[in-house]
Amino acid sequence: MSANTFQVPTMAKLAAEGKTPEVLFWVGCAGAFDSRYKKVTIAFARILHKIGVNFAVLGTEESCTGDPAKRAGNEFLFQMQAIANIELLNMYGVKKIVTACPHCFNTLKNEYPSLGGNYEVLHHTTFLQQLINEGKIKLTDTHEFRGKRITYHDSCYLGRANDIYEAPRAVLEQLDADLVEMKRSKAKGLCCGAGGAQMFKEPEKGKKDINIERIEDALETGANVIAVACPFCMTMMIDGVKNKEKEDKIAVYDISELIARSLQT
């Protein structure tokens, strides 16, 4: 096994060895199945592995949190999915969960406690900020994003739903880049158009898709990089960039990818 490859342990494997990790990395459906967001999963796992965080994943035992079902109005299906997950998490004695998906984060943090699932749940941007503050994450002086113009798109489920605005920006500031805000940001940010289970249906008829409206906000900043912290936002922003035929000029990255590509070796 080369220095660049490593095996992420599963909760089942560690349990069989009588071990419990400090952190459960909740991958989420997008992180497991979406071809683009799989790269985010790998990037975040590489960061955790490199700095020595004791973590594991559920692997094939992980199921959807039930968020899309709940947002689409199927409370019965949501509770079925949630209770099955809670029984599994409690069986493994999980205490701390970190996830790169704001939808998973919001559901695990705010919806699961009433069903018996009580855990410390962190979004990966908050966890990255903590690791930076503790001096565990150090970036190179020569990384590719230094001096680049970066704008950050606020995820609705991270921002307005959970009031997390500063952690993603604090992480981005470590890149020593030119961080520029869109005219609509933080509490006044504009949805990418995919939240509330809208990701899984075609948009209603109108003059303009929301993600096109949002990508125009991003283009106005003159940014080279659009930073996101949500798989749905990533898909909608990438589609917006393609719509404007700017793929050769503007890149869309998850915050963890920016950090992973800038880590000291």
BAFI-3210 file (N, C-alpha, C; in Angstrom, 3 decimals, decimal comma, padded with zeros to 6 digits):
// residues 265
n [1|2|3|4|5|6|7|8|9|10|11|12|13|14|15|16|17|18|19|20|21|22|23|24|25|26|27|28|29|30|31|32|33|34|35|36|37|38|39|40|41|42|43|44|45|46|47|48|49|50|51|52|53|54|55|56|57|58|59|60|61|62|63|64|65|66|67|68|69|70|71|72|73|74|75|76|77|78|79|80|81|82|83|84|85|86|87|88|89|90|91|92|93|94|95|96|97|98|99|100|101|102|103|104|105|106|107|108|109|110|111|112|113|114|115|116|117|118|119|120|121|122|123|124|125|126|127|128|129|130|131|132|133|134|135|136|137|138|139|140|141|142|143|144|145|146|147|148|149|150|151|152|153|154|155|156|157|158|159|160|161|162|163|164|165|166|167|168|169|170|171|172|173|174|175|176|177|178|179|180|181|182|183|184|185|186|187|188|189|190|191|192|193|194|195|196|197|198|199|200|201|202|203|204|205|206|207|208|209|210|211|212|213|214|215|216|217|218|219|220|221|222|223|224|225|226|227|228|229|230|231|232|233|234|235|236|237|238|239|240|241|242|243|244|245|246|247|248|249|250|251|252|253|254|255|256|257|258|259|260|261|262|263|264|265]
n.u [000,848|000,675|002,017|000,058|-002,339|-004,820|-006,595|-009,812|-011,199|-014,092|-016,983|-017,941|-015,711|-013,913|-015,423|-015,436|-012,881|-012,952|-012,767|-013,446|-013,955|-012,950|-014,395|-017,218|-017,369|-019,837|-020,811|-022,861|-025,420|-024,811|-022,059|-021,292|-022,274|-022,509|-020,647|-019,019|-019,058|-017,912|-015,240|-014,959|-015,492|-013,245|-011,215|-011,716|-011,447|-008,751|-007,555|-008,256|-006,985|-004,291|-003,633|-004,012|-006,509|-008,710|-010,884|-013,845|-016,001|-019,413|-019,720|-021,147|-023,246|-024,321|-027,146|-029,550|-030,261|-032,869|-033,685|-034,473|-036,952|-038,433|-038,468|-039,893|-042,331|-043,002|-043,382|-043,628|-041,933|-039,535|-039,271|-039,045|-036,571|-034,889|-035,110|-034,058|-031,405|-030,669|-030,836|-028,710|-026,519|-026,600|-026,124|-023,448|-022,408|-021,953|-020,766|-019,865|-020,360|-019,307|-020,025|-020,019|-022,192|-024,694|-027,414|-027,598|-026,299|-028,070|-030,355|-029,441|-028,600|-030,771|-033,227|-033,042|-032,714|-035,293|-036,188|-034,646|-031,979|-029,163|-026,464|-023,188|-023,022|-021,309|-020,726|-018,518|-017,028|-016,998|-015,625|-013,169|-012,376|-011,986|-009,834|-007,884|-007,632|-006,562|-004,080|-003,521|-003,939|-001,963|-000,986|000,699|003,106|003,088|000,824|-001,723|-003,917|-003,326|-003,706|-005,666|-008,935|-011,676|-015,033|-017,626|-020,392|-023,240|-024,748|-028,174|-029,085|-026,961|-026,379|-028,830|-030,527|-029,018|-027,335|-024,603|-022,122|-019,604|-017,594|-017,018|-015,924|-013,788|-012,136|-011,558|-010,127|-007,644|-006,317|-005,085|-006,128|-007,995|-010,809|-014,012|-017,253|-020,504|-023,230|-025,520|-025,371|-024,508|-026,973|-028,669|-028,286|-028,740|-030,660|-029,406|-031,172|-031,758|-032,533|-034,788|-035,738|-035,969|-033,987|-034,521|-036,422|-037,822|-037,529|-040,205|-042,100|-040,783|-039,132|-036,396|-034,023|-033,216|-030,567|-029,180|-029,623|-028,228|-025,606|-024,995|-024,755|-022,371|-020,591|-020,473|-018,697|-016,219|-014,739|-012,312|-012,675|-015,357|-016,413|-017,943|-020,020|-021,605|-023,200|-025,461|-025,472|-023,040|-023,542|-025,518|-024,170|-022,065|-023,557|-024,591|-022,291|-021,586|-023,795|-023,302|-021,087|-018,473|-016,595|-013,866|-012,777|-013,733|-013,708|-015,355|-015,262|-015,435|-014,974|-013,312|-011,809|-010,207|-008,617|-007,406|-005,836|-003,992|-002,522|000,338|002,965]
n.v [-001,196|002,158|005,376|007,170|005,863|004,419|002,489|003,022|002,416|000,433|000,775|-001,689|-003,380|-002,288|-002,605|-005,357|-005,721|-004,736|-001,998|001,567|004,313|007,798|009,521|009,260|009,270|010,380|009,565|009,947|009,902|011,227|011,543|008,926|007,894|009,814|010,796|013,092|014,072|012,041|012,554|014,542|013,184|011,509|013,451|014,662|012,463|011,912|014,140|013,752|011,303|011,957|013,771|012,269|011,715|009,743|007,863|006,414|004,760|003,857|002,319|-000,150|-000,414|002,027|004,072|006,162|009,245|009,943|012,440|013,503|012,203|013,218|015,999|015,925|015,279|012,740|011,545|009,120|007,301|008,644|008,370|005,598|005,152|006,743|005,630|003,074|003,763|005,020|002,924|001,382|003,166|003,560|000,986|000,703|002,480|005,163|008,451|010,867|012,537|013,409|015,097|015,777|016,772|019,173|018,596|015,992|016,606|018,509|016,919|014,723|016,137|017,762|016,423|013,760|013,495|013,516|011,046|009,343|009,427|010,687|012,617|014,137|016,270|017,401|019,652|019,250|021,565|023,014|021,201|021,138|023,766|023,661|021,847|023,313|025,493|024,148|023,681|021,447|021,165|022,201|024,364|024,504|026,946|027,413|026,663|026,071|027,807|030,183|033,624|033,468|034,421|033,878|032,917|032,238|030,104|030,071|027,326|026,595|024,841|024,772|027,415|029,398|027,537|026,483|028,432|028,596|030,306|031,468|029,496|028,095|030,241|030,983|028,791|028,996|031,379|030,586|029,895|032,064|033,538|035,686|036,400|036,911|038,287|037,373|039,447|038,663|037,087|034,999|035,338|036,423|035,028|033,324|030,521|027,545|026,192|023,525|022,574|021,211|018,834|019,482|018,838|016,463|016,668|018,133|021,646|024,056|025,794|028,871|032,098|031,896|029,521|028,834|028,214|029,357|032,041|032,259|031,597|033,737|035,712|034,818|035,078|037,815|038,572|038,132|035,907|033,219|030,779|028,934|028,232|025,635|023,887|021,670|018,879|019,126|021,851|021,947|020,460|022,080|024,511|023,773|023,005|025,492|026,951|025,531|026,150|028,802|028,515|028,617|026,854|026,614|028,717|029,043|027,253|024,821|023,932|021,833|022,926|021,251|020,013|022,078|022,506|019,968|019,860|021,719|021,070|020,682|018,527]
n.w [000,000|-000,965|000,098|-000,403|-000,294|001,795|004,239|005,244|008,340|009,263|011,384|012,186|011,897|013,765|016,095|016,283|017,074|019,548|019,766|019,794|017,759|017,922|016,341|014,213|010,822|008,949|005,880|003,961|001,363|-001,087|-000,827|-000,991|-003,394|-005,511|-008,264|-008,409|-005,762|-004,357|-004,468|-002,611|-000,260|-000,212|-000,057|002,449|004,139|003,706|004,882|007,616|008,061|007,577|009,627|011,810|013,066|014,936|013,415|011,868|009,463|008,647|006,450|004,354|006,050|006,504|006,026|004,265|005,902|005,952|005,375|002,704|002,383|004,541|003,984|001,653|002,562|003,517|006,335|007,660|006,280|006,737|009,564|009,776|008,478|010,060|012,669|012,280|011,685|014,088|015,927|015,024|015,328|018,111|018,961|018,320|020,065|019,397|019,778|018,725|015,709|012,458|009,485|005,953|004,718|004,825|004,966|005,995|008,393|009,606|009,971|011,544|013,792|014,628|014,214|015,007|017,902|019,175|018,557|019,906|019,283|020,319|019,846|019,529|016,979|014,182|011,502|008,715|008,159|010,538|012,129|010,801|011,244|014,037|014,143|012,837|014,588|016,733|015,851|014,375|011,680|009,101|006,524|003,319|002,173|-000,442|-001,835|-004,383|-004,248|-003,055|-003,030|-004,941|-006,138|-004,260|-003,742|-001,421|-001,183|000,752|002,284|002,715|004,738|006,406|007,010|007,375|008,637|010,740|011,667|011,031|009,896|010,138|010,541|008,016|006,566|008,185|007,858|005,113|005,125|005,954|003,705|002,679|000,600|-001,667|-000,332|-001,326|-000,927|-002,100|-003,291|-002,054|000,834|003,707|006,210|004,391|002,139|-001,045|-001,902|-003,491|-004,989|-004,678|-002,209|000,379|-000,758|-003,414|-005,109|-006,333|-008,299|-011,261|-012,010|-011,437|-013,973|-015,094|-015,295|-014,867|-013,696|-010,260|-009,608|-011,696|-011,326|-008,949|-009,690|-011,212|-009,294|-008,159|-010,329|-010,585|-008,620|-009,632|-009,041|-009,100|-008,025|-006,723|-003,603|-001,811|000,597|000,613|-000,875|-002,570|-003,180|-004,517|-006,891|-008,084|-008,403|-010,104|-012,352|-012,958|-013,668|-015,964|-017,528|-018,052|-019,542|-018,457|-017,583|-018,020|-016,709|-014,130|-011,141|-009,093|-005,787|-002,895|000,470|001,990|000,015|-000,914|001,318|001,618|-000,682|-000,093|002,093|004,250|003,273]
ca.u [000,000|001,525|001,804|-001,130|-003,532|-005,019|-007,871|-010,645|-011,852|-015,537|-017,389|-018,075|-014,371|-013,366|-016,203|-014,978|-011,590|-013,176|-012,350|-014,432|-013,253|-013,359|-015,325|-017,843|-017,525|-021,081|-020,487|-024,049|-025,716|-024,042|-020,647|-021,062|-022,725|-022,351|-019,271|-018,260|-018,909|-017,013|-013,924|-014,995|-015,350|-011,839|-010,411|-011,902|-010,846|-007,298|-007,178|-008,365|-005,940|-002,959|-003,351|-004,116|-007,800|-009,208|-012,231|-014,312|-017,262|-020,326|-019,613|-022,411|-024,316|-024,899|-028,338|-029,969|-030,785|-034,310|-033,963|-035,303|-038,324|-039,100|-038,702|-040,907|-043,608|-043,277|-042,897|-043,573|-040,693|-038,430|-039,108|-038,536|-035,146|-034,191|-035,057|-033,099|-030,068|-030,435|-030,561|-027,357|-025,567|-026,592|-025,493|-021,999|-022,006|-021,461|-020,933|-019,540|-020,533|-018,932|-020,501|-019,773|-023,479|-025,542|-028,722|-027,370|-025,967|-029,283|-031,258|-028,840|-028,481|-032,024|-034,404|-032,846|-032,860|-036,654|-036,428|-033,718|-030,609|-028,508|-025,036|-022,545|-022,983|-020,592|-020,476|-017,068|-016,355|-016,785|-014,572|-011,924|-011,996|-011,453|-008,520|-006,966|-007,411|-005,723|-002,760|-003,330|-003,909|-001,020|-000,973|001,965|003,196|003,127|-000,320|-002,237|-005,023|-002,833|-003,924|-006,822|-010,169|-012,614|-016,299|-018,254|-021,854|-023,820|-025,805|-029,329|-029,197|-025,841|-026,508|-030,082|-031,129|-028,193|-026,568|-023,168|-021,618|-018,209|-016,649|-016,511|-015,095|-012,545|-011,299|-011,100|-009,140|-006,333|-005,700|-004,443|-006,682|-008,834|-012,172|-014,973|-018,640|-021,557|-024,106|-026,445|-024,576|-024,846|-028,407|-029,402|-027,842|-029,773|-030,629|-028,909|-032,318|-031,899|-032,961|-036,180|-036,011|-036,097|-032,910|-034,967|-037,517|-037,568|-038,062|-041,453|-041,897|-040,515|-038,245|-034,996|-033,763|-032,576|-029,106|-028,642|-029,641|-027,169|-024,279|-024,772|-024,220|-020,970|-019,812|-020,296|-017,569|-014,976|-013,991|-011,789|-013,101|-016,566|-016,299|-019,219|-019,879|-022,818|-023,252|-026,504|-024,973|-021,979|-024,172|-026,224|-023,187|-021,374|-024,497|-024,679|-021,055|-021,710|-024,806|-022,659|-019,911|-017,303|-015,863|-012,416|-012,339|-014,199|-013,762|-016,195|-014,663|-015,830|-013,935|-012,352|-010,907|-009,242|-007,670|-006,653|-004,859|-003,063|-001,880|001,778|003,230]
ca.v [000,000|003,328|006,407|007,940|005,057|003,935|001,816|003,628|001,333|000,498|000,611|-003,127|-003,942|-001,837|-003,227|-006,743|-005,668|-004,141|-000,592|002,571|005,510|009,086|010,181|008,556|010,092|010,035|009,884|010,441|009,273|011,887|011,225|007,519|007,501|010,847|010,688|014,296|014,261|011,014|013,191|015,278|012,149|011,100|014,582|014,836|011,293|012,075|015,114|013,100|010,277|012,573|014,427|011,277|011,648|008,377|007,889|005,253|004,945|002,713|001,501|-000,595|-000,344|003,367|004,280|007,560|009,780|010,140|013,860|013,773|011,736|014,157|017,279|015,709|015,101|011,360|011,431|007,704|006,749|009,268|007,769|004,239|005,250|007,333|004,688|002,020|004,345|005,273|001,618|000,992|004,076|003,285|-000,323|000,909|003,434|006,384|009,678|012,062|012,332|014,512|014,841|016,843|017,145|019,943|017,962|014,941|017,301|019,079|015,835|013,999|017,038|018,368|015,562|012,449|013,423|013,193|009,631|008,552|009,506|011,863|012,577|015,404|016,255|018,548|019,730|019,127|022,867|023,324|020,299|021,619|024,975|023,226|021,239|024,414|026,238|023,315|023,578|020,121|021,330|023,230|024,454|024,890|028,354|027,476|025,964|026,657|028,742|031,431|034,788|033,293|035,096|032,819|033,304|031,105|030,020|029,536|026,315|026,959|023,979|025,079|028,810|029,845|026,499|026,171|029,622|028,375|031,173|031,868|028,372|027,892|031,392|030,915|027,778|029,552|032,436|029,961|029,723|033,326|033,901|036,886|035,917|037,964|037,889|037,695|040,508|037,975|036,106|034,728|035,189|036,899|034,241|032,770|029,062|027,049|025,661|022,078|022,209|020,809|017,731|019,990|018,213|015,233|016,945|019,203|022,933|024,541|026,745|030,244|032,840|031,545|028,574|029,494|028,065|030,303|033,325|032,240|031,599|035,114|036,391|034,404|035,643|039,254|038,782|037,942|034,826|032,084|029,565|028,980|027,253|025,182|022,957|020,855|018,178|019,674|023,141|021,694|020,072|023,222|025,513|023,243|023,116|026,916|027,306|024,940|026,914|030,053|028,120|029,188|025,749|026,781|029,887|028,994|025,907|024,674|022,981|021,788|023,514|020,227|019,766|023,178|022,257|018,749|020,152|022,731|020,576|020,404|017,106]
ca.w [000,000|-001,077|001,113|-000,758|-000,112|003,154|004,436|006,286|009,080|009,489|012,779|012,444|012,058|015,044|017,167|016,386|017,761|020,862|019,718|019,437|017,279|018,488|015,422|013,096|009,627|008,250|004,486|003,272|000,068|-002,150|-000,615|-001,311|-004,729|-006,530|-008,757|-008,050|-004,316|-003,824|-004,341|-001,341|000,773|-000,195|000,414|003,895|004,794|003,630|005,920|008,923|008,142|007,610|010,910|012,876|013,764|015,116|012,864|011,115|008,739|008,768|005,237|003,760|007,054|006,527|005,202|004,187|007,173|005,821|005,119|001,522|002,622|005,449|003,299|000,621|003,243|003,923|007,710|008,032|005,733|007,473|010,891|009,581|008,181|011,207|013,799|011,917|011,848|015,514|016,569|014,625|015,980|019,549|019,153|018,257|021,096|018,751|020,571|017,936|014,271|011,573|008,135|004,978|004,114|005,739|005,105|006,995|009,639|010,183|010,369|012,674|014,941|015,080|014,079|015,640|019,364|019,616|018,270|020,723|018,776|020,904|019,527|019,189|015,515|013,632|010,061|008,532|008,200|011,952|012,606|010,208|011,971|015,322|013,918|012,508|015,834|017,599|015,236|013,783|010,228|008,662|005,069|002,717|001,776|-001,910|-002,428|-005,627|-004,061|-002,481|-003,883|-005,839|-005,729|-003,885|-003,126|-000,723|-001,244|001,991|002,226|003,556|005,916|007,290|007,411|008,010|009,496|011,916|012,042|010,864|008,835|010,321|010,449|006,647|006,183|008,962|007,206|003,842|005,393|006,134|002,387|002,299|-000,707|-001,660|-000,102|-001,666|-000,665|-003,064|-002,781|-001,145|001,569|005,113|006,471|003,212|001,003|-001,917|-002,038|-004,778|-005,731|-004,518|-000,857|000,598|-001,684|-004,779|-005,887|-006,983|-009,214|-012,221|-011,523|-012,015|-015,062|-014,669|-016,183|-014,662|-012,607|-009,118|-009,630|-012,682|-010,603|-007,943|-010,314|-011,661|-008,106|-008,014|-011,429|-010,337|-007,705|-010,355|-008,393|-009,878|-007,335|-005,898|-002,527|-001,272|001,721|000,531|-002,164|-003,429|-003,666|-005,490|-008,156|-008,675|-008,819|-011,284|-013,472|-013,291|-014,376|-017,305|-018,252|-018,483|-020,331|-017,773|-016,935|-018,158|-015,940|-012,743|-010,562|-007,899|-004,859|-001,493|001,327|002,397|-001,114|-000,928|002,414|001,329|-001,728|000,401|003,304|004,266|003,047]
c.u [000,882|001,179|000,528|-002,424|-003,612|-006,410|-008,631|-011,365|-013,362|-015,824|-017,465|-016,716|-013,779|-014,097|-015,758|-013,640|-011,704|-012,782|-013,524|-013,698|-013,767|-014,482|-015,905|-017,983|-018,758|-020,934|-021,679|-024,212|-024,896|-022,573|-020,290|-021,332|-022,521|-020,889|-018,432|-018,027|-018,111|-015,619|-013,829|-014,819|-013,886|-010,955|-010,503|-011,278|-009,323|-006,797|-007,166|-007,252|-004,564|-002,630|-003,621|-005,402|-008,266|-010,667|-012,560|-015,592|-018,152|-020,223|-020,979|-023,557|-024,979|-026,080|-028,655|-030,532|-032,299|-034,688|-034,812|-036,756|-039,088|-039,436|-039,769|-042,277|-043,935|-042,678|-042,752|-042,273|-039,488|-038,188|-038,614|-037,022|-034,363|-034,041|-034,083|-031,666|-029,713|-030,119|-029,144|-026,305|-025,458|-025,945|-023,967|-021,497|-021,442|-021,773|-020,775|-019,598|-020,095|-019,388|-020,240|-021,058|-024,339|-026,915|-028,639|-027,123|-027,229|-030,215|-030,724|-028,846|-029,833|-033,248|-034,271|-033,046|-034,250|-037,011|-035,445|-032,279|-029,917|-026,994|-024,507|-022,356|-022,336|-020,576|-018,974|-016,335|-016,071|-015,651|-013,212|-011,431|-011,383|-010,039|-007,469|-006,613|-006,495|-004,318|-002,483|-003,290|-002,987|-000,940|000,406|001,943|003,083|001,934|-000,953|-003,314|-004,600|-003,022|-005,085|-008,042|-011,237|-013,889|-016,953|-019,767|-022,379|-024,901|-026,938|-029,369|-028,031|-026,013|-027,795|-030,673|-030,335|-027,228|-025,052|-022,700|-020,112|-017,217|-016,141|-015,576|-013,767|-011,582|-010,724|-010,031|-007,735|-005,585|-004,924|-004,844|-007,474|-010,289|-013,164|-016,394|-019,548|-022,474|-025,175|-025,662|-025,037|-026,368|-029,259|-028,970|-029,009|-029,579|-030,110|-030,039|-032,595|-032,449|-034,415|-036,650|-036,238|-035,050|-033,432|-036,163|-037,116|-038,151|-039,395|-041,136|-041,706|-039,548|-036,789|-034,870|-032,976|-031,058|-028,448|-028,588|-028,472|-025,782|-023,972|-024,262|-022,731|-020,093|-019,533|-019,106|-016,223|-014,118|-013,501|-012,324|-014,387|-016,437|-017,692|-018,953|-021,078|-022,860|-024,311|-026,044|-023,907|-022,571|-024,804|-025,255|-022,421|-022,278|-024,628|-023,470|-021,098|-022,699|-024,213|-021,403|-018,630|-016,436|-014,350|-011,872|-012,692|-014,313|-014,646|-015,591|-015,392|-014,665|-012,888|-011,373|-009,826|-008,178|-006,801|-005,557|-003,802|-002,303|-000,369|001,980|004,197]
c.v [001,244|004,343|007,192|007,144|004,562|003,327|002,499|002,510|001,525|000,306|-000,866|-003,761|-003,552|-002,474|-004,667|-006,832|-005,051|-002,677|000,316|003,823|006,776|009,696|009,182|009,560|009,582|010,499|010,483|009,825|009,888|011,532|009,800|007,196|008,533|010,914|011,909|014,374|013,147|011,603|013,986|014,314|011,742|012,210|014,736|013,677|011,397|013,059|014,444|012,073|010,902|013,160|013,512|011,270|010,186|008,324|006,591|005,632|003,726|001,790|001,111|-000,596|001,033|003,450|005,765|008,013|009,906|011,571|014,095|013,343|012,728|015,462|017,144|015,406|013,698|011,111|009,978|007,066|007,335|008,577|006,328|004,257|005,736|006,333|003,548|002,518|004,538|003,979|001,160|001,851|003,795|001,940|-000,190|001,906|004,725|007,603|010,927|011,734|013,588|014,158|016,039|017,327|017,914|019,324|016,816|015,569|017,806|017,993|015,088|014,851|017,449|017,465|014,247|012,426|013,025|011,734|008,727|008,561|010,773|011,765|014,009|015,368|017,542|018,490|019,762|020,473|023,290|022,478|020,733|022,880|024,615|022,663|022,289|025,194|025,478|023,123|022,245|020,163|022,490|023,186|024,873|026,380|028,519|026,803|026,776|027,722|030,066|032,579|034,666|034,041|034,021|033,427|032,066|031,203|029,367|028,504|026,719|026,151|024,153|026,482|029,122|028,807|026,264|027,283|029,403|029,147|031,385|030,726|028,156|029,024|031,395|029,904|028,333|030,628|031,866|029,809|030,955|033,709|035,200|036,425|037,057|037,437|038,236|038,746|039,941|036,877|036,010|034,625|035,635|036,154|033,681|031,263|028,669|026,498|024,196|021,658|021,788|019,739|018,203|019,377|017,088|015,447|018,048|020,512|023,269|025,549|028,148|030,892|032,383|030,537|029,274|029,378|028,993|031,700|033,386|032,275|032,991|035,974|036,093|035,037|037,126|039,544|038,691|036,819|033,782|030,773|029,840|027,867|026,922|024,220|022,033|020,161|018,715|020,999|022,937|021,353|021,271|024,305|025,052|023,343|024,570|027,388|026,765|025,724|028,203|029,806|028,741|028,107|025,926|027,917|029,798|027,543|025,920|023,584|022,985|022,331|022,478|019,897|020,844|022,956|021,042|019,007|021,160|022,302|020,456|018,910|016,576]
c.w [000,000|-000,005|000,854|-000,621|001,327|003,261|005,566|007,031|009,174|010,974|013,136|012,703|013,411|016,224|017,391|017,118|019,153|020,937|019,346|018,974|017,962|017,663|014,427|011,957|008,887|006,806|003,752|001,899|-001,062|-002,043|-000,975|-002,773|-005,833|-006,973|-008,386|-006,545|-003,647|-003,614|-003,049|-000,175|000,918|000,364|001,928|004,661|004,793|004,695|007,289|009,120|008,338|008,976|012,105|013,678|013,799|014,652|012,138|010,381|008,982|007,561|004,710|004,771|007,101|005,570|005,150|005,530|007,149|005,505|003,870|001,715|003,484|004,744|002,211|001,230|003,693|005,310|008,138|007,552|006,466|008,811|010,805|009,361|009,393|012,345|013,513|012,095|013,315|016,251|016,263|015,334|017,473|019,863|019,174|019,316|020,541|019,616|019,711|016,450|013,521|010,173|007,238|004,318|005,109|005,964|006,117|008,364|010,341|010,722|011,585|013,943|015,511|015,053|014,854|017,157|019,845|019,372|019,023|020,249|019,244|020,727|019,405|017,677|015,004|012,112|009,846|008,525|009,634|012,516|012,056|010,923|013,331|015,163|013,574|013,773|016,789|017,033|014,576|012,257|009,894|007,134|004,561|002,371|000,264|-002,572|-003,552|-005,438|-003,426|-003,478|-004,856|-005,273|-005,508|-003,309|-002,543|-000,796|000,028|001,703|003,171|004,849|006,877|007,866|008,129|008,960|010,778|012,312|011,979|009,628|008,925|010,137|009,019|006,215|006,922|008,351|005,904|004,039|005,572|004,802|001,935|000,876|-000,563|-001,559|-000,316|-001,478|-001,843|-002,447|-001,843|-000,440|003,015|005,260|005,285|001,948|000,198|-002,043|-003,422|-005,642|-005,505|-003,158|-000,772|-000,362|-003,123|-005,711|-006,777|-007,913|-010,183|-011,688|-012,163|-013,121|-014,498|-015,634|-016,066|-013,520|-011,499|-009,182|-010,654|-012,057|-009,616|-008,571|-010,857|-010,507|-007,961|-009,092|-011,216|-009,437|-008,420|-009,799|-009,390|-009,340|-006,578|-004,876|-002,000|-000,120|001,792|-000,828|-003,109|-004,034|-004,733|-006,859|-008,849|-009,155|-010,071|-012,511|-013,925|-014,074|-015,806|-018,155|-018,818|-019,316|-019,783|-017,135|-016,983|-017,306|-014,450|-012,281|-009,320|-007,029|-003,524|-000,666|001,724|001,270|-001,171|000,150|002,107|000,293|-001,283|001,650|003,145|004,088|004,091]
res [m|s|a|n|t|f|q|v|p|t|m|a|k|l|a|a|e|g|k|t|p|e|v|l|f|w|v|g|c|a|g|a|f|d|s|r|y|k|k|v|t|i|a|f|a|r|i|l|h|k|i|g|v|n|f|a|v|l|g|t|e|e|s|c|t|g|d|p|a|k|r|a|g|n|e|f|l|f|q|m|q|a|i|a|n|i|e|l|l|n|m|y|g|v|k|k|i|v|t|a|c|p|h|c|f|n|t|l|k|n|e|y|p|s|l|g|g|n|y|e|v|l|h|h|t|t|f|l|q|q|l|i|n|e|g|k|i|k|l|t|d|t|h|e|f|r|g|k|r|i|t|y|h|d|s|c|y|l|g|r|a|n|d|i|y|e|a|p|r|a|v|l|e|q|l|d|a|d|l|v|e|m|k|r|s|k|a|k|g|l|c|c|g|a|g|g|a|q|m|f|k|e|p|e|k|g|k|k|d|i|n|i|e|r|i|e|d|a|l|e|t|g|a|n|v|i|a|v|a|c|p|f|c|m|t|m|m|i|d|g|v|k|n|k|e|k|e|d|k|i|a|v|y|d|i|s|e|l|i|a|r|s|l|q|t]
***
